[in-house]
Amino acid sequence: MIADFQLALVVALSCVLSGLVWKLDERNMAKRGDGRARSVVIGAVFGLAAIMSTRFGVQTDLAVLNVRDSFPLIAGLIFDPWAGVIAGVIGGVDRFIAGTWLGIGSYTTLACSISTVFAGLVGALLGVRVFERKKPSPFYAFTTAAMVEVFHMLAILLTHMDDAVRAFGVVQSISTPMILGNAAALTISSLVISIMSGRFKRGIHRQDQSERPITKTFQVWLLGFIVVLFVLVFSFTFSAQTKITMTNVQSTMKLNADDIESEMDSRADQLKNAKALLSEQARSSSRSVANDVTNARSTGGLSNDFLRSLASSYNIYEVDVIGTDGRISYSTNDAYVGYDMASAAQSSAFLVLLDGSTTDYLQDFQPIGYDASIQLMYAGTAISGGFVQVGYDSSRISEYESLADVNTVVKTRRIGQNGYALLADKSGTVIGGTSDDLGKSLSDLGVSQTTTGDAYFPATVGGVESYCLLRNIANTDYQLLLVMPNSEVFSNRDIFAYETAFMYLLLFSIVFTVIYQLVKTVIVKNLRKVNDSLGRITQGQLDEVVDVHASVEFTSLSRDINSTVATLKLFIEQAEKRIDQELEFARSIQLSAIPHETTPFAERPEFDLSASMHTAKEVCGDFYDYFMIDGRTLVMVMADVSGKGIPAALFMMKSKTLIKSLVMGGGVSPADILMLANHELCEGNDAEMFVTAWMGILDVRSGKMTCSNAGHEYPAIRRAGGTFELFRDRHGLVLGGMDGVTYRDYELDLHPGDELYLYTDGVTEATDASNELYGEERLVSALDATDGMKSHEVLAAMKADIDRFVGDAPQFDDITMMCLRFAGRDGFAALENPASHLDVDANIDELDHVQGFVEAVAEKGGAGPKALNQIALVVEEVFVNIAHYAYGGELGPCSIECTCKDGLLVIRFADKGIAYDPLAREDPDITLSAEDRQIGGLGIFLTKTLMDTASYERAGDENVLTLTKGVL
């Protein structure tokens, strides 16, 4: 108990030392200390600890119980490989000195010294090659230390092959505490440092199979296979060795039994004569005692004490006097007086002396009727009034049998080193063998076997677990019992088992390490190379080449991956071209839906309006719109769709088209239009997209603007002569967010010189390389710097300022802006004599410009809303036809003259395209169904229907189409 406590205390101190060294080492590493000096210092500290473990270990007769080997392992596995080697050498050299010159555990000096040095080498090797300089888990820490101590025990056996039994005794007594002590020291030290470093909490997290390294999985399966293989191989070897041992022991016993039986056969005549002599002696003694009893009775001196004096003088164990009633009347044993001889088979046999049939009776050695545990040989003689019997115990019988020298046959016989032989008579009483067993029955010794031949069996003989052979000796009444203690029977087997177990453990440990290293080097290391290359490939580095040629499989894998990447690059290039084409097509569609004139409504002196959009991708989610719904009403929309790319662009197109259609369909106010648009956008919005929107409707004559905001950015406004400030209007919910939402209108009164700036969050959330936002303050400051600029100049200046702020940082969001400069009522003076001529390119992008020009002249001439709508349809039809067909898809000039006097509107279109008279085409039969009617012609038919007159002429190289309409 004291030794166990002392060893446990040393284990605890080793763990405390490990924790202290780790704490100091952590500080040293933080200061970037010298690596070589670190190794020497740590190695010296743990080497000194190994010395102390030797000096203050638990002393036994031949060895010292200690945890010395754990210190080089701790140094090598947990701290530094070289530290482990240094600690191992220091501890090993000291152990050799202590055992050779100081007498400390001198019997195991060489084995212990080698083991300590070996521990340092193992710690260094496993720390680098297996654990890759990472601290081992508690399981592997325990296993590693246990294997080193197994080597230690095996070294003791191998260095004392000439004294195997003694060495085995040493190993048997110290192996368990040494293995468990060193394993506990390394395991607990590893746990303590894991807890102090915080790795323990991370380690207890259960990893998913997909997160576990293949080396860990392989370690577990390989370890399980090695353990199962060890158990099977050792079990088979142990079983085979046990059978061999039992066969050898039985053979040894049989040879000894045959030897003894042969000697007893040679002394059979002597034994027969000895038995005859013993029988004659018993009869003679019985007659003499009978005479003495008769004389004593006649003189009245017969008593129990008298019989005891006779027994002593004749050297007889027992004397009894039996009366005619068959009961004992006198006896050397007072307890026998009154015993009825007829009550037992053994005693009743002597009653023949009462009926006069015989005067003498001799009975062989057997259990007596009074007490079966006592075995005696009786002789009886008839006397007047009864008979006398005398009894001999086993010692007296042995004296006679010794005359035949039977006892010496077994007494000097040794079975193995400590085994012995016993000779028993037919009743089971030991008559030959060791003196302590003479006179005892075999059952007293713990043997209850009976046999008719040889019987081998285990038994506890004399309190010692033994292996026995029981044989009935032929032609005699004797039994021979050979006994060999189990400790001797299985001594060689146990020594062999220990050596085999230790060798197998070391062998399988080496096999485990070698296989693990081979797998890690040949497979895992190359897999990591392949995965590293694949990682760079998946990150977009398609020029990466997998170059692993460790085997034909890896060579094939590398080629396949490289071929796949090459094919992938080709597909990507082709896909990029297709995507670029499709995105460009989508971009063109999107841009065609958004007005993009640099100076739209140039013919309208009431206001100056410009808008711009800069996308973060090829297509965007921002959009703006502006259009006139009559000669005096301007609609402005600024919106931002959630998300980016194609999905946002599609939602943007839907939102823009929806809002404009609601306005042109006669929407009353911006709030009503936004409410209806929200309802439509919520329908089937499975993608859960939404759009922020600001909408304003401006009366260009009065300057009154009705606005509504659906979660969009605050507009910025500058009053004439002032500075910009954000107009913090009340926001409604975004469009598409939730159905049933209502929005509120508010009004802005614009005066001559006022400016309105609209934008999306891509402006205020523009981010530079340090993740700083452009923000509202910088926005207002930049707008103030644009005083006196035209609207398109304001937008250009704002974009330049944003670009300067962002620098090289990528653009993450679309940047969309719109600027309105209001001129006020003074701008209408120019409309008293509006321009009557407009020259533009025959391009559909100029359609709004042309429509605005004609509507302005018509409105000044007094045209009402209905007439203006009809005129707009006619102008669109004629100008689109000229743009599409006059120049065969190329650009060319187109001039428009428009006058309105006395209620008559005259519009003259002239182009220098191919000669073509649109009026010459036959009118379509509108009474037919769409399937039966000839395609085309509806547009010019609509033109002739809506206008009062239409005429065509070819004037020189020009096509001239003249249209008239009364507008009053």
SEBAPA-152358 format. One record per residue (C-alpha): x, y negated, z negated. Coordinates in steps of 0.001 Angstrom, whole numbers, plus 524288, in hexadecimal, padded with zeros to 5 digits. Layout:
# residues N
XYZ...
***
This chain:
# residues 968
80000800008000080B047F6A87FC64812317FA11808FB805FE7F7648110C804197EA3C80A55812507E69E80C8D811627EA0C81AFD8049B7E27D81C6680B0F7D6B081604816397D73081FD780C397D7BD82AEE805517CBC6825738122B7C45D8242C815A77C7A383246808C87C1A6836C380B207B55C82EAE818D07B4488346C8134C7B597842458097F7AAB983FCD813DA7A18A83A4181D4B7A40C84564812757A1DC84F6880EC2794D88490F81CD3790198490781F047952D856CC812F678DD985B9E818A078115856A9825C87842785CB181F7378735869E18180D77A41869338254B773908681382A5A77B57873C2834E87820786BCC8400C789E2871CD83AD57972C876418474979ED787380848CC79922865F083A8879C658636983CDE7AAA686707848C27ABA885E28842067A53A8528D835A57AD7D8538683DA27B9DC855B0846197B6C2849CF83A297B42084138833977C0EB8449A8409E7C82D84427842617C34A8363E8347F7C7C083346838217D54E8386D843EF7D57482F4583B767D1DF823A7831E77DC988275683CFC7E68C826AF842447E16A819D1835297E09B812F082E147EC0B81929827F37F734811A0832F88009580E208308D80F4080F6C839D981AC780DF183EB381A8B81BE9838C380E7882276833F28008A82065825CB7FCE38232D825AB7EF84829E7820317E77C8353C82D807E3BB83A8E82A437E743848A981E947DDFA848E4827337D1D88480982E727D39B85506821467D6EF85B3181AFC7CA85855D4826717C25685A948268F7C86C86827817FF7C9C286AEA812A67BD768647481DC77B3A986553828FB7B62586ED682EBD7C2648754783CCD7BEC3871F9838CF7BC0A863F2833C77CA0486333840BF7CF8686830848817C74285E8283FD27CB348530F840CA7D9938570184F9E7D9608579E850D07D25A84A8A8474B7DB90843C684D4A7E7C2849F785B5A7E46284693857A17E12B83894850247EE008375285C397F57D83B9B864B47EE3D831BA85AC47F027826D2859987FEB782973868098018082BC986EAB7F98D82123863E57F5BB8179485CCA802C3816D584F647FD1581A31847C8807CA8211B8545D80DEB825EB84DBB81A5182B0884681812A1835B7850E58083C838458539A80B25846888456480D2184A75840D5800C98437184BA67F86584948848A77FCFD8570A83A1A7FAE6854EE83BBE7ECBA850A0844127E94885C6B83A477F095864E882F237E88285F08835D37DBE88633F837DC7E0EC87118829D77E5C987209824927D8BD86D1F82C777D16287758829427DAA38828F81AA37DB8D87FEC819A37CD0E87CEB81EE67C9AE88A7381A6F7D4C78932D80D737D95688D7A807DE7CE0F8859C80E197C3A188E628127C7BB46882D1804A87BAEB87D6A8019F7BF4C86FA67FC9F7CD5D86F697EECF7D03986B047ED437D6AB85D977EB067E3DF863FE7F77C7E36786C117FF227DDB8860AB7FB0C7E9408582C7FDE87F317862FA80B4E7ED718662A80FF97ED658580C80AAB7FB1F855E7812088003F861CF81EC67FA1A85D3481D2D800E18500E81A0880DAC856F08273580C3085DB082D068099285045827898165284ABC82BC481E0B856AB839788186E8555C83A3081DA5847638368982B4984C0683FD382B198579B84B618263B84FA68499783163845C08475983D2384E838506A8453E845DB847F78422D83A0283A9F8425284048832BF8467F834538384683BD482BCD836E28319983676828E7835EC838A98260E8342782A4582B628263D82AF48238B822F583714817468291F8317A81831820DF8253181B6C813A982B7F8152A813F3839038076B80F938353780B2E803D482CA0815FD7FFAC8360380D8A8005384235801CC7F9B583BEB80A147EF94834CF8119B7EAF8840C78056A7EB538494E7FDDA7E37483F30808C87D96183E32809217D6DB84CDC7FA547D75A84E817F71C7CE1584352802147C4CF847507FC687C4578550F7EED97C1A084F797F3DA7B6F8846567FACC7AFD48514B7EF0D7B17C85A647E6527AB398501E7EFF97A03384D8D7F16979D5B85C137E2C879DF085EB57E4247A94A868487DC3E7B25885F7D7CF5E7AB26861EC7D1E47AB22870757D59E7B97C870137C90D7BE218699B7C10C7B8BB874C37BC257C45187C447C07A7C36D88A357B7DA7C7358952A7BD227D1F389DE17BECE7C82E8A8E77C7537BF9B8A0157D0227CA7E89B247DD7E7CC0F8A1AC7DF827D8F08A89A7EB837DB4D8A0117E2FE7DB4A893D87D9627E4E0899B57E4837ED7989E7E7EAFA7ED06891097DE967F1B188A657DC107FCDC893EE7EA578010B8946A7EB53800B68859F7DEF7808CD884617E43E812A988E287F159813698871A7EAC08156B879E07E1F18203387F187ED6F8269F885F37F5A0825FE8797D7EABD82C1C8715E7E8B68370A87B327F72983A0987D287FA6E8395386EAA7EE8F8418486B037F26984BE7874CE8008F84BD18703C7FCC284C1E861DD7F33B85743864117FD3B85F0F86BB5807BA85CAD861747FE47860D3856B07FB8586D9E85DB280A068700985FBF80CAE86D1A8516F8020C8766384CC5806F0880FC855E8814D187F7A850A68103687F6C84279807D388B7B84478813138923584B3481C2688EC883FD88124F893C2835F180FFA8A03C83D5D81E7E8A31683E4681FFB8A0F082F98814078A94A82CA8819378B43983545826518B31B82E52820418B415820DB817778BF4E824D78232B8C67E82A8C82ABA8C4FB81DD081F198C97D815D081DAE8D57D81E6982BB18D8CF81B73828A68D80780CDC81BAF8DF4680D5A820DC8EB638060C826B68E3057FB5F819D68DBF17FA25812608E8CC7F93F81B5F8EDCB7EE8281A098E0DB7E75480B418E2007E79380BEF8F0177E28E815108EBF47D7A780BDF8E0CD7D41F800378EA397D3A1807708F4077CB1180BF18E9267C21A7FDD58E4387C0D87F8C28F1F47BD3C803D78F4217B38B8017F8E70F7AD097F2E08E9D77AC5C7F5228F7177A5717FEB28F12479BCF7F5718E6077988D7EA4E8F027797127F21D8F79F78CD37F54A8EB2D785687E6FE8E702785B47E2918F480780A17EC448F3B7775627E85D8E5D77720F7DA0B8E979771EB7DC828F4B5768A57E3988EBBA75F397D9D48E0B7760FB7E3E88D795766E67DD7C8D60B7744E7DB158C7D1777C17DCA28BDF9782A27E9568B95477CC57EE358C73177C4E7EB638C89178AC67F27F8BBCE78DA37FE7B8C10C7867A7FDCA8CD6D78EB57FCD68C58B79B52808C68BDDE79792810B28C9D7793F780D0D8D1187A07A80E098C4BB7A9087FFE98C6377AD217F7238BADF7B1227EA758C04E7AAF77E5B78CB897A2087D7608CEE879FE57D0768D9537977D7C3398DDC379C977B9658E52B794547B02A8F00B798667A5F58E5C479B937AE8F8E0D87A6827B0DF8D3CA79FDF7BDF68CDDD79C347BF828CE8578D787CD668C95F78C6B7D5C48C164795F67E1CD8B918796E67D8588AEBD79C587CE0F8ABA3791FD7C4AE8A72679C967C3F48B4CD7A2307BEBD8BB187958F7B0DA8BFD5798057B23E8C0027A6C97AA1C8CAEF7AD2C7B2DB8D2817B6607A71F8D6D97BE2F7A3CF8C8CA7C1EA7ADA48C81C7CD247B2428D17C7D78D7C0988CF9B7D42C7BECE8D2837C5937B43C8DCFD7C71A7BDEB8E5717CE7B7C49A8E86F7C1687B84D8EE4A7BB6D7BC878FB6F7C1137C5458FC437B50E7B9288FD577AC5C7B2D09090F7B2D97BEC9911C67B1167C0D0913BE7BFAE7CEA790E2A7BEA07D7DA9096B7B4357DF818FF697BC7A7DB098F5307C69B7E3AF8EBA27CE9D7DDF88E0017D60C7E5078D7CA7E04C7E7818C9287DEBC7DA868C1CE7E0D57D1858B73E7DB067CC098BB847CDD67BD7C8BCC47CB597BD568B30F7C0217C39A8A7EB7C8217C5CE8A9897D6C27D00589EBC7D6A57D9118A7C37CEF77DFB88B3167D5E97E5A98BE7E7CE2B7E94E8CCCA7CF977E3558D5B17C5047E6DA8E3677BFF47DDC48EAA87B6667DF1D8F6667ACF37D4108FD767A5D07D46E8FE07796F77CB2F902D078CD97BF678F9F078C717C26A8F2DB7992A7CE4D8EF2A7A12D7D97E8E5737A2017DD428DD457ADEC7E96E8D5557B0567EAD88CA7C7BA8A7F67A8C5847C2627F6CC8B8047C88B7FD758B4647D57580A7B8B0FE7CF2E80C428BEA97CA0F808048C46F7D6DE811EC8BBCA7DDD981C938C0E17D52A81A228CE9B7D9F8818588CA8B7E7FB825268C3367E71682B6C8D04F7E570828378D2117F3C982DE38C4937F659821518C0737FD52821598B2D27F74E82EE18AFD27FC3382A278B22280A0C8218C8A5F780998827B889E4A7FE7E833C789A628063C82CAF898DD8132182BAE88ACD8187F8223D887B0823898288D87C5182A6982E5B8723A8211482435871D08164781B0587D118194381A4D8896681112814728972A8104180B8089D4A8060F808388ABA1803F27FB0A8AF467FE247F5468BC597FAA57E8658C1207FFE47E0C68B9427F5CE7E72B8ACB57FA757F02C8AAE97EED07FD7D8A5677F21F807DE8AF267EE28813418A9F27F5F48184A89C937F99F81B69890257F24681AB4891A57E3848106B886E47E238806CE88EC77EA4F808A589C387E42F7FC4D8A1897DE1A7F386897BC7E4E87E93089BED7EE677E96B897397FC657DC968902F7F9F57E32F888D27EECD7ED0B884077F89D7E25787F5C801D27E24F88AD880B457D5048910D80D3D7D818897FF819F47D6A08A69681BFB7DBF08AD9B827B17DDCF8BAC282DC27E9138B5C4836117F0D78A931837247E8F389CFC833CF7EE6F88F53836427E73E8845082F737E92487720828C07E771876D481A0D7EAEE86EAE80E497F42A87799806EF7F827872FB7F9857F2E28656D7FCC67FB1A86449809247F4EC8642B8169E7FB2786F9281D917FA59878F5828E27F96D88754825157FA8B8953882A117F38F89FFD8229D7F6A68AE4C825EC7F2D68BB64820077FF428C37481FE67FCF68D059826857FCB18DCB581E477FCE58D4F8811827F36C8CE0A808B87FAD18C14C809FD7F7AD8B45D810B8802178AB49815DC7FFB389C7D815EA809188937781D19807BD884EC81A1F80DB5879188213180A5586B0981D3C803DB862ED827DA80E1785869826398180F8623082B1980F28868C3834FA80C7685BFF83C348193C855188395081F3F85734846B3812568548584D5881091847A98461281E6C843488490181C60846878574380F1083FB585701814C48333C8516D81FE68331F85B31816A68361E8665E80CBF82BD68622B8173A82167860DE81D3D824EB86DFA8101682537874C180C618181386EE681904811EF8737881858818A7880A880A538146C8830D80D81806B587E528188C805F68882680FB180B8D892BF8053D8018A88F3780EFA7F65788FD28153E7FAE489C828083B7FD458A36C803007F04289E9E80F327E9498A36080EA07F01B8B0848005D7EC988B263802CA7DE9F8AE2180ED47DD218B6B680A8E7E4A28C2B77FBF67E1BD8C2BE7F7F47D6C88B98D803617CDCA8BCAD800F17CF168CB3F7F2487CDB28C93E7F5057C0FA8C23F7FD2D7BC798CDC07F20F7BFD98D6E37E8317B9288CDED7F0BB7AD0D8CCCE7F12D7AC118DB8D7E2887AEA28DC607E05A7A4128D21F7E7A579A388DA587E01079EC88E6487D2FD79D348DF547D75178F878DB6D7D82678C538E9C17E69078EE38EC617E3F87971B8F8647F22F796348FC9E7F5C979EE58F0FA7FBB97ABF98F5297FA787B81C8ECA6808007BE318EC94807D27CA498E3CA80EC57D6308E96B811397DE8D8DD4C80AB87EA3C8E3B9803AA7EDFD8F0197F6B37EB398E95B7FA917DD828E559800947DB1B8F2B27F3D17DF2C8F9117EC207D6DA8EF747F4A07CAFE8F2267F3077CCA2900BE7E4527CE518FF7F7E2F27C22F8F7167EB887BA28900127E3CC7BEF790BCB7D7057BBDE904E37DBBC7AE399016D7E00C7ABEA90F6D7D2B67B016914497CC4C7A7DD909C87D42679C0190DDF7CF9B79DF791BD87C17779F43917787C2D77936190EC57C86A78B59919CE7BD3678F7B9228C7B36078D34917C17B92C77FEA914CE7B7BD77C25922FD7A9A3780A8923057A6E777A07916197AD7B76D9B91ABC7A52476DE5926D5798DD770A091F1579C1D76655914F779F1875C8091F7B7922575FCA925B778B5F75E879188879274751CA9162F78E2974C7392341780247507492065780BC74A389130E786F273DAF917D277D4673CB8922EA7727F73C77918C2778CE7313A9114F779577236E916FE7876B71F779186A7880D712A291FBB79294709AB91AA27896C6FDE591AF677B70702D691C47770846F92291E8477A336EF499240F76E966E87292A807687E6E63391D0576DF56D9D49170C7663F6DC0490A58770026E5CB904FD77D496EC179071977D466FAD190479787FF7052290533789AD7130790024794BC71D088FFE4796C672B1E8FBCD7A3AA732428F9337A1D2740C68F6BB7A9EE749398ED9D7A7A0754A58F6EC7A432755D590518795F07541B901787907B74D8A8F592784CA74C3B8ECAA7844C73D648EC1C77B94736038F56B77683728808F7F776C2D7231D900FB766E77161C9055175C5A712DE90EF6751F5708C99121D743C770D209113273ECD70092917777444D6F38191B2A746346EF0D90D22748036FB1390476755427017B902147564D70EAD8FB3F7632B712608F4717663C71FC88EE96772947244D8E74F77325732778E28177C5373CFD8DD597795874B9F8DDEC77EB3754D88D396789DF75D4C8D8557927875C6E8E445793F27623C8F1AE789E27689B8FA7D77F5C76B3B8F00077FB175D1B8EB9C77F7B758718F9B47735E760A28FCA376C7475B868F09A770BF74DD18F45F76AE974F229020375E3A754088FC4E75DB3748FA8F254760EE73E478FC2775716742F49060E74CA57449B8FBA974E67736ED8F5FF74E567305D9034874257737F6907BC73B28734138FB5673EA0725D28FD9873A8D7261690BE872E3472D569080672996721899008072F87722F48F2F172AE67182E8E9F27369C715E78E10A7440B71BB28DE4D73ED87221F8D1D6733D8728DF8D94773D2272D388E3F1746CF732D48DA1773BDF739DF8D2D473712740458DF68744EB743918E38D7478C749C38D64073B757523F8D78D73F9D757148E50674DBF7598E8E0D97498A7617C8D4F8741F476AAA8DDCE74A29776F48E02B7565F770E78DA1D75C2B77E388D69A769EF778CF8D71B765E776EFC8CC8476C6B763BF8D3A0768CA7559B8D11B76B7D748258D68276D1673AE98D0237672972FE88D81876584721398D7E675B9371B1C8E1197584970CF68E41274E5A706B48ED57751CE6F8948F0E3749246EE178F6BE753916E73D8FEC574B936DAC18FF4B748506D8F78F0EC754326DFEA8EB0174B606E83A8E25E750BA6F60A8E0C37491D701178DA4B7523370BBC8D4ED751E8718C88CDD075CF7721278C85275CF4730078C747768E67327E8BEC07725372B0D8C7A277D6E721A78C47677A18713CB8C05977A3B70A4F8CBDF7839B6FEB88CB3777E486F11D8CE4C784A56E3EB8CFEA77CB56D7A68CFF0781046CCA28D8F178CFA6C5F38D33978E146CFD88C81E794DC6DCC88C56D790A46EAC78C6DA78A1D6F1DC8BBB7783706FF038BA59774AA6FE688BA72771507087E8B0387642770CC38B52375BDE717588AED375ED2724BF8B4737552372F468B78C7584873DE98B8437600E742C08C3ED7587B7477C8CFC17569E756488D01275903757878C16D74B09759618BCB273DE7758358C3607339874E7B8BED273D21743A78BB3B738BA735808BD47741B872A348C091740FB71BA08BDF274256710268C74074999703C18C3D174BED6F7718CBBF757EA6EFB08CF83756646E1EE8D4ED761906DF698DE4C7654C6D1718E18B76DF56CC5B8EC5F77C076D0088E98B7789F6DB868E0A477FC06E8758E2C977BA96F6678DF4D78564701A68DE80780F970FE18DE0A789D871BAD8DBFB78AA272A018D7AF7921972F878CC1B79D74732CE8D4F97A171724888D3587A1477232A8C4897A632731268C25F7B198730508CBCA7BD2A735FB8C42B7CBAD733408C4E97D6A573CF58C2717D5E173AD98B3A77C73873E078B39B7C33F72FD88B1047B62A72BAC8B6D67B45071FCD8BFA17A8DB71BBD8B70D79EAA710F48B7017A77B706118B20C7B147708088BD017A5D8708C28C6937A0466FB8D8C2737ADC06F54C8C2717B0956FA218D03C7A3536F5518D5147A5EB6E7D28CF997B2366E7508D7EB7A9FC6E8888E4657A3996DB278E3367A1316D5308F0957A2DC6E1E18F821798E66E79D90170792066F3FE8FD6179A936FD309055F7A6B56F641900507A1FA6F8448F2617A0E9706EB8F4927AE547078E8FADE7B456700098EF977ADDB708EB8E5857B2AC715458EC397C07870FC28ECD47C03370C788DE477BB4F71A278DAFA7C616720358E3427D06A7180A8DC5C7CB6171C838CF237CA8372AEF8D2B57D7BF72B7C8D94A7DBB9739428DD477D13D73FED8D5217C777747958DD687B9C27425B8DF937B04874AEB8D7F77A36E744428DB3079CE573D608E68179E1F72E8A8E69679240727B98EC3478F90719158EBA2785E170F1B8F1087867F7002D8F06B77B996F65F8F34377DF46E7B88F4717711A6E04A8F46E770296D3D98FCEE762786CFBC8F8FF7582D6C7E99000C762346BF1B906967659D6CA6790F25758666C9D6915FC75BC76BD3491D0A763336C521926E1756D96CCCD92A0A74FBC6C0CD92F79757346C2FB93C0875B936D11493AD5765C66D6A19440D75F796DC3F9507176AE26E4A0954FC7725E6F00D94EFF77D966F7EE954D2780E97052A94EC0786DB7123F9527077D3D71C7E9572177F0B7246494A8277455729279419F77C1A723B393624777E77161693B0D769667199493A89766BE712B092D9A76DAF706A4932B87657B7064593F16758CE708D1937A675BF16FDF592E0B75EAA6F46D93914751BD6F73C9401E749C56F7989336474F416EA5592F5574B066E40293C2473DBA6EABF93BD973B526E70B92DA873EA16D8E193080734E26D95C93BC272A3C6DD729324272A046EC52933DD723136F37F928E7727127004A9222A71FD37090892BCB725B37024C937A47332F702AF93153732217116892F0D72E12713C493D3D738FE70B0694247742E37125B939B273E9A71F8093F8273FCD71A6594D6274D3A7143D94B027522072107944E774D417293895072753037206F95AF27602771DF09544B7623872C5C9509B75FBB7306A95ED2769B072656963A5773B072AF59596A771FA7395895CD6770B07392D96BA67753C72C65971E0783CF72F3297112783FC73E20970B8787EE73EC39627879232734129636B791497265C95D8A78CC771AF7965DE786F470D5A96434778D670A65961F3772C26FCAC96132765876F95C95B6075E336ECA595DB37523D6E9D895566749156DE019552873BDA6DBAC94EF6734046CFAE95330725AB6CD12951F6723AF6DA9094C4672A066E1D6957AD735EB6EA389548073F276ECF895FEE74A1A6F71C95E38754216F9669690A75DC37051896835769607052F971A97742B70F819733177E4B712CB97D5D77C2D7213F97D1B777D572A67987D376BDF725AF98F8875FB672AFF988FF7519072682988ED74ADF72BE797CC873DB4726CF9812D73E0372F0898D7F73BCF73B71985A672DFC740B59861E7266C73F339798A7248074BFF971FB716F875224970FF7147F7507B9628C707FA7584D9638C70FF6764D7965297151D76CDD959C67235176B6F955C172685778C395BE37209A77520969177253876713969AB731EA763CF970F673D2976061967EF7412F751E49676673AC37454196B8F733AA7429A95EC473D17737CC95AB073B9572F4F966E872CF473269966EC72C5F72D3C958D6733E27211C95D2872A7471E139682A71EE27208595F3772382717C3954017286170C9A95CA871F9B70418965347288C704EE9712C734D670C2E9750C73D0670A089817474A0870F3A986A0753B770A02990BF7618170CF79951A768186FFA699523775817017A99AFC77C7670B8C99267772CE70A3898744766A67115A9831975CFF7072A97E2F750C170B03976747476F70000972BE73CA6701E29688B732296F8649641A728446F8879590C71ED46EED695367721256EE07944DD7168B6E47E94059
***
